[in-house]
Amino acid sequence: MDPPPPPPPPPSPLAPAAPAALARAWPDANLTDALAALLNALDTALQRFEAEGFRPFRQRWMDSNAYTGREIVLFDQGQEVTRGIAVGVDESGQLLVDAPEGPRAVATGELSLRLAKERP
């Protein structure tokens, strides 16, 4: 009788197996390559943002925004600040809201945005 085969070597810490979703999109990828690609893309985007601001990213953001055309509520520390229809963002990245009191451009990082029927 032959001895059992040796166990497989442990995965390399430098090239761990890719998660299933990544493996489907990029079959030969590993997490190291994926992270390197992500960081390279982020570095390029950050350099462009530093040089040009939000403007070159606006249309892509608008195409991906789940709230445009929907009624939203903005909260600050659990208190409703305003509500209205989300219009999108302007060239500087401010949220545009068609509020009952008129159009508003909101530029703060301390608000919570919810669909109007949702409550915190």
Secondary structure, DSSP 8 states (H G I E B T S, - for coil): ------------TTS-B--HHHHHHSTT-BHHHHHHHHHHHHHHHHHHHHHH-SHHHHHHHHHH-S-TTSEEEEEETTEEEEEEEEEEE-TT--EEEEETTEEEEE--SS-EEEETT---
